[in-house]
Amino acid sequence: MPVSIEIPAAQLDEASRALEDLAGLLADEQPLRQVLRQLADSAVRVIPDAAAVSVTLVRGDAAETAAATDDKVVDIDREQYAAGEGPCLEAARTLTPVRVRVAEAMDRWPRFAAAARRAGVLAYLSAPLVVDVDGHELLGSLNLYSETESGFDPFDEALLRLFTTAASTAITGARRYERSRELIENLQRALVSRAEIDQAKGVLMAAHGISADEAFQRLAHESQQRNTKLRQVARNLLDSVRGR
């Protein structure tokens, strides 16, 4: 039977403030890597025993550290990616938090454990993360490192899961909105280009008494000859007519 864990109000307040800061960054439309770095910084605030935090993104069979609050933990991540196993990859693949003491991980994840010991990390907590990148959902994990063996407990695990779920929703929603806006802007540019091309075709049809297809072929030929986009050829023709 699952155990109900009540998270202290002070920690929930800090998590709420951290998410508000993250939402502010999303509103400023910052690049994804900067948002993930802010997410890592926020997690350090939320979990007191976290000495450092990193963010892992998994693309197919490849994984990368997209953000980290301390460069020394990046090597721990890289050892996991090279081995193809470790708590951060386990969290991303199973969508379940992984909490482990490094001393107990040697048999299961030897490369991770050895790298963690070299960096002075004694406890580790990783929670799944799902973010939207270019219209595609990417799995990943938010990884916490503690320099004390008793650094993380079930309270931290529950709070981190709550935090990453809220952060994933916020980031994915913002990225999807950004992607939708980009598509709308591209459509608007395409419509403007189409209008200019149609106007240029009309000019050629009137000037040379040719059909719409013939006019388009002339524009296309000019585009190929000059290695210039069709809409720019049309715009140049219209500008020359307006100039006269």
ABEGO torsion letter per residue (X at the ends): XBBBBBBBAAAAAAAAAAAAAAAAAAAAGBBAAAAAAAAAAAAAAABAABABBBBBBBBEABBBBABBABAAAAAAAAAAAAAGBEAAAAAAAAGBBBBBBAAAAAAABAAAAAAAAAAGBABBBBBBBBBBBGGBBBBBBBBBBBABAAABBAAAAAAAAAAAAAAAAAAAAAAAAAAAAAAAAAAAAAAAAAAAAAAAAAAAAAAAGBBAAAAAAAAAAAAAAAGBBAAAAAAAAAAAAAAX
